[in-house]
């Protein structure tokens, strides 16, 4: 085994142990070696699971019981008895393994186990993991309770990344959480041809599947967002303070303060992000946060009741610009802000004190269809993004549109009207129903 595989197998004390690896980092085989080591203990009852039973049978269970190319199975034939109907594997002279898929947890019944092996933990929900925690309670001398998992990296906003401190700047939930990370480049047994194929990957795919980093997917909308570039505690010499709001109650109520300098650069400096907030509470937050009630305040125009309350509170509030393609045009404005204008100084930065906005920037994705990506974002991980998008639409004026009108009489051909901004279009036809 590779050094990190040995390290994972030998750790018998960490209660929540994770092996996070890129392609060809030996994740399933490492998990099975540790499972074998623990299950050989007399009296042991070790659980082995994956999100679905079908995926478990096609991957992890094969590694455990069948040869893999020139590699032998983890459990040698003749050293165990396999009851397929009961889904149990009894080790001769040792304990037993119970295997199952999390797609049918009811079949677990009242299982009482000594430990649990989970393959592709990234496919599981936090509720799945919590359910498994309640099953590991059987005591066997010399065999500490342990949850040991393996997975490919996922996005930094994933619950696994949060629990094990894999999000940039994060930390594990406690001393009983440990992760061992492995990249494909550390596997000295890979062929040159395979490595050459991996080297063809670029961007997010290379970072996740070759280097083993927890980064966004290939469908990430703000793929130009980088923490080392766009996240900073350095404040701007502000000439204006602006505020933007995406109201919610079941969803988070998102409020942001933004600084604008004389060159038009923007720094999102403060964040309020919390569910279960009433309009009255949000008004109090704004009163505390705002430098001055005359500062520009942009609120989702789909919330007229809150806008009216902001007006009564004396705020200089405006409803956000909305209309056909307003989401896509707003995303384009934000993407442009993330690009280097040529002087090495990004036109939009975010304070580390805004962790929810940063998390959303790293996980906001395009929706997918059977044909691939679609030009529509997934309606999730976007409350802070929406609030900031509303203000960028005000600051940067939106995307210009060209309208075509039909001629009259002999002028049956079309003629093109002059280019108009969203603001000009709204002013020309205020009754259209922009909100």
N, C-alpha and C positions, 0 to 999 in steps of 0.2 A: 504494500500500500504506500501511497504518497504520505509525506510527513503530516500534512493537515488531516488526512484521513485517520492516521494513527492517533493524532491528538484528539479527534472527535470520539473515537472508540474508547480511548483510555479515560476520558472524563466521566467518572461515575458519581460525581457529587453535584454538579450543577443541575438544579431541578428542571429548568427550561433551557434546553440546549438545541441550537440550530446550526445546521450546515448549509450555508448559502453559497451556491456555486454556479458558475457559468456553464455553457455547453461543455460536455466532456470533462467535467470536474469530478466525476465519479460519485455523484450524490446518492443514487439509489443503492449502489454497491456498498458504500460506506454505511448507509442506514441499516442495510441487511446484516453487515458484519456486527454492528453493535447489537442488533436484535438477537442474533445468534448467541453472542457472548452472554447476554442477560438471560435468555430463555434456557440456556444450559444449566442454570442454577436450579437444583431440586426445589420444587414448590412454586417456582415462578409462574406467573400468568401474565404474559406480555401481549398487549394489543398491537395489531398492525393495521393501519387504515389509510385510505386516500379518499378524495371527495366522492368518487363513485366506485362501486365494486368492479365495474367493467374496466375502468382505467387501472385499478389495482391488479387485476388478473393479467392485463396485457403488459405490465411493466414490472412493478416491484416484486410480485409473486413469482414471476419468471426468473428474475435475478436470484431470488432466494432458492428456487427449486430446480432450475434448468441451467445448462451450460450457456455461456455467452461468448460465442466464437471459440477462441482457444482457452477462455477462462472457465474453470469448473463452477458448478453451482455453489452458493454459500453453504447450504446444508448438503452434506454428502449423502448419496443414496444409501439406504440401510441404517441410517442413524436416527430415523424418525418414522412416525406413522401419520399419514395424512388422511383425515376424514373430510372429504370434499363436501358432503351434505351438511355436516356440522360446521364446516369451515374452521377446523382446528388442526394444528400440527403438534403432535406430542414428541418431544425429544427423548430418545431412549436414555434413561438414567438421569434425566433432567426435568424441566418444567414443560410448559406448553405455550403455543402461540394461537391467539384468536384473531382472525382477519375478517375485515368487513369494509363496506363503503359507507360514507357518511350520508349518502342519499337515502338510506333507510335506517336511521338510528334506533328505531323501535325494536329492531332485531337484537339490539344489545341486551335488552331485558334488564336484569339487575347484575350485570357483570361486575365483578370485584377483581381488580387487576393490580399488578405490582408496577407496571410501567406502560408506556404507550409510544409506539413509533408511528410517525405521520410522514408520508411522502407527499411532495408538492404542497406544502403547507400554504403556499400563496393562493391556492385554489379554494382554500377553506375560509369560512367566515369566523369572526371572533366568537360568535355564538357556538359554532361547532367546537372550537377549542375549549370554551367554558364548559360545554357539556361533557367533554372528555375528562376535564379536571375532576369532575365528581365521581369518575369511575376508578381512579387510581388511589386505592386505600388499603389494599392487602399488604400485610407485613410479612416479609421473609427475612430472617437474619442475614446480614451481609449484602443485602440488595436494596439500596436506597430507592425511594420513589423517584421516577424520572420521566419527563416528556422529552423525547429526542426526535427532531424533525429535520427534513431536508427540502430544499426548494430552489428553483430558479429565482433570480432577482425580479422584483416587481417595481411599481412606481413608488416614489418616496412617501406618498400619502397613504399607502396601504397600512392596515392595522398591524401587520407583521413588522413593517419598517418602524412604526412608532414604538411597539413593544420592545423590540431588540435594539433600538437606537440606530437604525440604519438610514434614517432621514438625515441629510446633511446638517451637522450641528446638534443632532439629537443624542440622547443617552438612553441606555436600557432602563426598563422599569424598576430594576433592582439588581442586587448582587446575584440573585438566583436566575438571572437571564444572561446567557452568553451566546455569542454568535462566532462561528469560524467561517471566514469567507475565502473562497478559492476561485482563481481565474483559470481559464482554459490554458493559458500560457504556462501555468505551473505543472501541467501534466506532461512529464518527460516521455511518456509512452505513446503520445500521439504521433501519427505519421506526418511527414513533411507535406504531403498532399492535403491532408485534412487541415493542417495549420494554414496552408496557403489559401484554402477556401475561406477559412475564418477571417483571414486578413482582408478579404474582399468586402467584408461588412464595413459600414461606415456609420458615423453619427451615433444616435441613440442605440441602434442595434449592436454596434461594436462595443459600446460601453457596458451594455447590459449582458450580452451573450458571450462576449470574449473576456472582458475585464471583470465581469461579475458585479458591476455597480448597480445600485438601486436608483434608477433614473426613469424618466417618463417613457411612454411607449412611442412607437413610430407614428401614432395618430395624434401626438401631442400638438396642441394648437400653438402654444408659445414655446416652440423648440429653440428659439433664440435666447430664451431667458436662462441666465447663468448666475448662480449665487455669488460667485467671486467677482462678477461684474456689476450686477444689478441690485445686490443687497448690501447696504452700507448704513452705518450709524452716523455718517457725516451729513450734517444738515446743510441746506442751501442758504445763501444770503437772500432770504425771501423778500420779495417786493410785494407779494400777495399771498394770502392764505385762502384756501378754498376747501369746501366740505361737500361730501357726496354720500348719499344714503340709498341703500336697497332695503326697504322695510321687510319685516317678516315677523312671524310669531312661532309657528311650528318650526319653520326654517329660521336660521339666525337673522337677527336684525343687524345689518352691517353698516357701520358709520366710519368714515375716514377723513382725516385731515391731510391736506396736500399743500406743500410749499412750492411756489413758483418764483424763479429768480429772473433777473433782467434779461437773460438770454432765452427765456421760455422753457428752461428745463424744469422738470417736475420731480418732487421727492414726496412720496406718500409716507408721512411721518408718524401718524398715530392711527390706532385701530380700536374700534369697539365691535365685538362680534359675539352675539349671544342670543340664543333662542328664548322664547317665553317673555319677551319684552313688550310692555304696553306702549301706546303712543305717548302717554304722559311721562313714562320713564325715559323714553328716547329723547323727548324734549329736554329733560333734565340733563341727559348726557351731552346733548348739543350745547346747552348753556355752559356746562363746565368745560367743554372741549374748545369752543370757539374763541378766537382772539377778540372778535368783535361781531356783533349781530349784523353788521352790514357786509360781512364777508360773503362772497357768492356761495350759495347752497343749492345743490342739484339733487332732486329726489325723483325716484321712479314715478312717472306720470300716471301709472296705473293705480296709484294710491292717493286719490284726490282728498280723502278725509285727513290724511296725515299732512299733506301739503297745506290744507286750510288751517290746521292746528299750528303749523310752523309760521304761517302768516300772522295768526293771532298772537304768537309769541314774539313778533317783531323781527323775524329773520328775513333776509333777502333771498327768498326761496324761488326756484323755478322748477317746473316739471321737466323731466328728461325728454329729449327729442326722440320720438319713435315714429316708425313708418316702415314701409317695405324695405327689407334688407338692412335695417338699422343695426341689427346685431352683427352682421358680417362686416358692414362698413366700420363699426366701432372696433371690431377685432383687428381690422387692417390698420386703423389708427394706432392701436396699442402695439401691434407688431412693428410698425414704423418707428415708434418711440424706443423700442428695444435695440434698434440697429445703431451701430457706431456711425455718427455723422461725419467722421473723418478726423476728429480731434482726440479720440480716445475717451471722450466723456459722454456716457449714455444720456439720452434725453429724458429718461425716466428711471428713477431708482426707488427702492423700497427699504424702509427701516426694518431691522431685525425685530423690532417691537410689533410688527404686523405678521405674526406667524401664520395666521389663517389665510391671508392673501398670498403669502409665499407658497404655502401648500397648494392652494388652488392654481397658481401659475404653473406649478410642476405637475399638475394632474388633469387639467382641463383638456378634453380630447374631442376630436371629430367623431361624429356618429359613424358607425360602420354598417354596411349592407353586404349582401352576398357578393357584390361587385367590387368591394373594397371601401375606401373612404368616401364619405359624402360631405358636401359643403354645408354642413349643419352641425353645430356643436351638441354634445350630449348635455341635456339640461340637468347638470349636477356639478358640484364643485365650482360654483360660479357666483356666489353671493357677493363676495368682495370684488370679484372681477367685474360684475355688473355695475356696482357702485362706481368704480373707477372709470369704467367705460362711459357711463353717463357724463362724467365731467370732461373726459377727453373729447366727446362729441361737441361740448360747448367750447372748449379751448381751441380745438383744431378744426372746427367747422364742418366736419363730416366730409363725405366724398361728393365731388361735383357730378351732376347728372346732365345728360343731354336729352331733351324732349323733342319729339318730331310731331308736327301737326299737319293735317291734310289741307291742301289748297282748296279754293272755291272756283266754281265755273270752269273757265278754260285752263286754270292753273290746277289741274287735277293731280299733278305730281306732288310729292311731299317736299317740304322745305324744313330745314333744321333751325330750331330756335337756338339762341345763345346759351352757353353753359350757365347753369344756375346751381348755387349751393343749396343744401337742405334748408338752411335758414331762409333764403330768398324764396324757395318754393313754399315754405310754410307761411311766410308773410303774404304771398300772393294768393294763397287759397287757405285761409285759416279755418274754414268750416269743413275741411275735408275729413276730419276725424283722425288726426295724427296720434292721439292718445289711445 
